[in-house]
Amino acid sequence: MPVLPSSSPTAATSPPHALLFGASGQIGRRVLVRLLAAGWRVTALSRQPQPEQPGVVWRQAGLPDAGPGEGFDAILSCGPLDLFSQWYAATPIGQARVVAFGSTSVHVKGDSSDPHERDLARRLREAEARLAQAAAARGAAGALLRPTLVYGAGMDRNLSRIAALARRWHGFVLPHDARGLRQPVHVDDLADAALAALAMSGAETPVGAAAAAGPDGTGLRAYDLPGGETLGYREMVARVLAVQRPPSRLWRLPGPLFDLAAALARMLGVHDAGAAVLARMRQDLVFDDAAARRALGYAPRPFRPDSAMFEPPLQERAAAVAPQ
């Protein structure tokens, strides 16, 4: 069970207290469950009102103006890294351990043909540096976790969106050369990594350009978190379609014909994927999890989806059909 380091002033007298950002999001929900199971008290942030829950105090707020951060043993962010890093750098929090989720997009979108994607990569790089510098300056320890393609909660904008389009159109179209390698990662494996990062001893070797660790083990360490199986884009999508009810068909088109069909579908509002997104179907996006395995005991599952993994939670489904 993840616990605080023995040097924590509150660990021996009361349950540890965590401040959790993005607690109503796809990763944050799973992290919240694990924190409560491990005996933590949690102050959880969400932009929308949330139902009462034992062990949880909800704070309705948004980043970067999310209120005070003092009095916590750990601070976890499962939301936008750039906004969280601004709050973290500007808010007094003491030496609370910090665990924040970023994205492997920082590695792959810096030279994208899409200016919005290049801007995202830039903001991620700046956020990582800001967070690492602030943690090192405070003498705080922590981890930056970079997932790959997230699935499992029905709230992602990749595989769950593909599943939704396939249900609507009774199939999905890919170019015949959509063979770029992927490593989809389940939200539960990410939540486990976050809890393991809370219990990390601080003796691990810093990883990546964002790490800014001091000789005493303080500072931030960065870990890429791919899924447990590497497979081609087409095979990944085929597995998603195969578990739909009923199963959806996968249609393959020659590359130029697919590009034309995709552009037309975008004009008609069927999807919003730009040229850079479509081009990446042919590119390998593979990351090394060796450091996370060593430091966090990270052991992600292979990609074995079922239909429930791509269904939105009940409250999201209700919101989608509610009168506007």
C-alpha positions, 0 to 999 in steps of 0.5 A: 500500500502506498504510504508517505515517507516516514519523514512526513510530519502527519504520517504518524498522527493522522491519515495523509491528505492529498490534493487531487486535480482533475479528479472527475477526469478519466485518470483522476477518477481511478486515482481517487479510488486508489487514494481512498483505498490506501487510506488517504483523505482527499481534497478533490478539484473539479470544475463541475459540482460533484456528489458527496463521497466519504473521505472526499472534500470537493472543491469546485475550481478550475486551473490556474486559479484553484485556491490554496495548496498548503497543508497537504502531504501530496499533490496530484494533477491528472488535468492539463499540465500547463495550467497545473504547472502555473498554479504549482509555481505560483502557489505556496505548498511547502514540500508536499510530494507532487505527481503530475500527468503530462503526455508523450505528445511532448516527444512527437508533436514538436515538428508536426505540420499542424501549428496547434500541435506544435504549440501543444508540444511547446506548452508541454515542454515549458510546463515540464520545465516550470514544474521541475524547477519549482519542485527542485527550488522547494526541495520537493520530490515527485514524478512527471508521468507521460502516458501514451494513447489512453483508453479504458474509461470511455472518456478519451478522444482517440479510441473511444471516438473511433468506437463512437464513429464506428457505431454511428456509421456501422464501420470505420475506414482506414488507409491500407498503410495504417501500420504505425506502431502504437502502445495503448495504455489503460487508465488503471495502469496509469492510476497504479503508477501514480500511487507507486510514485507517491511511495517512491523512495527518492533514490531513483535516477532522474529520467528525461530532460524535464528531470531536475533532481537534487543530490538529496533525492528531491526534485522531479523525475519523468517517466514515459508510460506506454501500454504493455503491448506494441501493435500496428494502428490497423490491428489496434483499431480492428480490436476496438471494432471487434468488441462493439455490439454488434461488431463493426466492420473495418474498411481499408482504402488506398492511401490517396483515396482515403485522404480524399474521403477523410478530407470530404468527411471533415468538411461534412463534420463527420470528424475533426481529425486534421492532416497531421493526425491522419498522417500519424497513422503511418508513423511509429510512436513507441516509447521505453518504459524501462525506467518506470518498471524499475522505479515504479514497478510499472507492469502495464497490461496488453491491449485486450479491449472490451466494449465497456472500455469505450462507453462513456460514464453514465453522467456523460451519456446523460449530459449528451442527451440533455436539452441544451 
